[in-house]
Amino acid sequence: MIMKKSLLMALAVMIMTACSAKDPKVLITYFSASGTTKSLSQDLAKATGADLFEIEGAQPYTADDVNLGNREARAFKEMADKSFRPELKESPKNLKSYDVVYIGFPIWGNAAPNIIYTFIEKNDLKGKTVIIFSTSGSSDLGNSFRLLKEQYPDLTLVEGTTLKRNPTPEARQEVINKLKEAIPVK
Ligand SMILES: Cc1cc2nc3c(=O)[nH]c(=O)nc-3n(C[C@H](O)[C@H](O)[C@H](O)COP(=O)(O)O)c2cc1C
């Protein structure tokens, strides 16, 4: 009888624990100069049910700014000055309420664009799980992620993955799946 009672108690505790474990609140933030990271972020939002926030420059990035044929273009100037912080148009209003924040960007010069550094410095991400992802021509995320980790050792940064140019539908889906699985289970 005592045995039965304690079993029932254990079961009740298990059920209560399961009920109280709530899904984390997730925000996908991204910067995109020519649409690739935007489109991936939108699909990731559909797959996860997360909210979306676009990181934009106070001065918008134009096609000329990311013209790979012009080494004088804004993107190259920013890449050459790692300490430069382009101003943000705005920050997410209710960041406090999110447990998990994705940050996505196009890889520029095998690193995250400077505006990602501005975003991280202007927003309080301490205590949150921050999942980093990217799109690129051919670079892997590794170096961009390492640089961010070195710069912000106090943040909980998780290395996601990159979507490389001209992916097959399967490869694209794989990236979305991998990024979705990076959300920690509580
Ligand atoms: C200024 C600049 C630098 C880039 N540097 C790299 C690089 O180092 N490695 C790479 O694989 N792709 C590089 N790319 C390609 C972009 O990462 C890729 O096209 C990305 O998907 C663009 O994303 P977006 O459309 O969201 O802006 C670069 C593109 C630009 C404009």
The ligand as a MOL file (V3000), in Angstrom:
LIG
                    3D

  0  0  0     0  0            999 V3000
M  V30 BEGIN CTAB
M  V30 COUNTS 31 33 0 0 0
M  V30 BEGIN ATOM
M  V30 1 C 31.0250 42.4150 -49.3420 0
M  V30 2 C 30.7600 40.9340 -49.4430 0
M  V30 3 C 31.6720 40.0300 -48.9250 0
M  V30 4 C 31.4310 38.6600 -49.0170 0
M  V30 5 N 32.3290 37.7810 -48.4640 0
M  V30 6 C 32.0790 36.4490 -48.5310 0
M  V30 7 C 32.9820 35.5050 -47.9370 0
M  V30 8 O 33.9770 35.8520 -47.3020 0
M  V30 9 N 32.6880 34.1900 -48.0610 0
M  V30 10 C 31.5900 33.7390 -48.7510 0
M  V30 11 O 31.3980 32.5420 -48.8450 0
M  V30 12 N 30.7020 34.6050 -49.2930 0
M  V30 13 C 30.9130 35.9390 -49.1870 0
M  V30 14 N 30.0140 36.8170 -49.7310 0
M  V30 15 C 28.7610 36.2950 -50.3090 0
M  V30 16 C 27.5740 36.4380 -49.3470 0
M  V30 17 O 27.8850 35.9010 -48.0670 0
M  V30 18 C 26.3470 35.6750 -49.8800 0
M  V30 19 O 26.0550 36.0810 -51.1780 0
M  V30 20 C 25.1480 35.8570 -48.9560 0
M  V30 21 O 24.2550 34.7860 -49.1470 0
M  V30 22 C 24.3810 37.1650 -49.2080 0
M  V30 23 O 23.3170 37.2350 -48.2900 0
M  V30 24 P 22.1850 38.3480 -48.3270 0
M  V30 25 O 21.4830 38.2000 -49.6700 0
M  V30 26 O 21.2930 38.0220 -47.2120 0
M  V30 27 O 22.8410 39.6740 -48.1940 0
M  V30 28 C 30.2360 38.1810 -49.6570 0
M  V30 29 C 29.3400 39.1190 -50.1880 0
M  V30 30 C 29.5790 40.4690 -50.0790 0
M  V30 31 C 28.5820 41.4320 -50.6340 0
M  V30 END ATOM
M  V30 BEGIN BOND
M  V30 1 1 1 2
M  V30 2 1 2 3
M  V30 3 2 2 30
M  V30 4 2 3 4
M  V30 5 1 4 5
M  V30 6 1 4 28
M  V30 7 2 5 6
M  V30 8 1 6 7
M  V30 9 1 6 13
M  V30 10 2 7 8
M  V30 11 1 7 9
M  V30 12 1 9 10
M  V30 13 2 10 11
M  V30 14 1 10 12
M  V30 15 2 12 13
M  V30 16 1 13 14
M  V30 17 1 14 15
M  V30 18 1 14 28
M  V30 19 1 15 16
M  V30 20 1 16 17
M  V30 21 1 16 18
M  V30 22 1 18 19
M  V30 23 1 18 20
M  V30 24 1 20 21
M  V30 25 1 20 22
M  V30 26 1 22 23
M  V30 27 1 23 24
M  V30 28 2 24 25
M  V30 29 1 24 26
M  V30 30 1 24 27
M  V30 31 2 28 29
M  V30 32 1 29 30
M  V30 33 1 30 31
M  V30 END BOND
M  V30 END CTAB
M  END
